[in-house]
Amino acid sequence: MIKLTNVTIGIDQGDDVLFSDYEDGGEMWTGGGSRQRVRKVTFSERFKSPPAVHVSLSMWDMDSATNARADVTAQKITEKGFEIIFYTWADTRVARARVRWMAIGEVKSEDDWELY
């Protein structure tokens, strides 16, 4: 748990298309090859420490003839950014996926002094 006391709190957010494999016959749509996508996200402003990050699918377009399997998570969270990892397995065919994210944490305020 992150506890914030007497600080300036920053909230950054975004909505990113991770891939669109349907149009060009990409691996997520054909079901072969890599079953994972990684997207690096850079925050619009640096946090003082790694923030709490929440990610969720905001759109997914999957083949109805196969099972819908997907996992989306945030990893390698730093003060500057993080990675979104989308993963599927077995016979699942994914045409497109978009992820919405939100980061909440402490940011520098005008009252923060750096003496040295």
N, C-alpha and C positions, 0 to 999 in steps of 0.2 A: 504494500500500500504506500502510495505517495502522500505525505502530509504537507500541506502548504499553509504556512502561517505568515501573516504580515508581508506578503510578497506581491509582486505584479504577476498576474497569471496570463499566459498567452495561449490562444487557441488557433491552430492552423488546420486547414482542411483542404481536401481536394477530391476529385472524381476523375479517375484515369482509365482509359481503355487499355487493357493489358495486351490483347491481341484480337485479330479478326482473321481467322484462318480459313473461313468458308470460301471467300472469293478467290484465293490463290492456291487452294489445296494444301494448306499447311498441315503440320504434323498433328496438331490438336484435333483437326477435323477428320483427317484420314485415319487416325488411331494408331499410327506408327511413329517411331522415333521418340523424341523427348516428350514426356508427359508433364513437364513442369515449365513454368514461366517465372522469371524474376524481373521486377521493375524497381529501379532505384528511385527514391523520392528525396528531394532536397527541400527542407523547410524554407519558407520565405524569410524567416529570421531565425537566428541561432537561439536555442534555449540555454539556460544556465546549467542544466543537467538533463540527462535523457528523460524525455516526457513519457507520459502514458499514451500509447497509440492504439486506436481501435480501427480495424478494417472489416469491411463487409462487402459482399457482392451486391452491386447496385443494378446489374443487368447480366444475365447469362442466357445464351442461346445454344441449346443442346439438342442433339438428334433424339427424336422421340422413339426410335427403334432400339435404343440401347439404354442401359441404366444410367441415371444421372448421378455422378459421383464427383465431388469437388471439395477441396480444402483450400482455404485462403487464410494467410496469417502474416503478421509483421515480424521481422527479425532484424538483427544487427542494428538496433535502435541506438542512435547517438544524439548529441546535441544539435547536429547538423542535418540529420535525415535518417532514413531507414530503408529496408527492402520489403517489398510486397512479394510474397511467394504464393503462386497459384499452382495447385497440383491436382491431377486426376489420374485414374488408373483403370486397368482392365480394358473393357470394350467401349468405355464412354467416349463419345465424340462431341467435341465442343466447337461450335462455330465461332462464337465471340464471347468475351467476358470483359466486364468493366467493374472496377472496385472503387468504393468511396472510403475515404479515411479521415480520421480526426486525431490530432495530437494536442494534448493538454499538459502544460507544465509551467515551471517558473521561468520568467524572462527578466532581463535587466531592466531596472527602472531608472528614472532620472536621479533618484536619490542614492543610487549605488556609486560609491566612490572607489577609485583605484588610485592608491597613493604611490605605488611604485611600479 
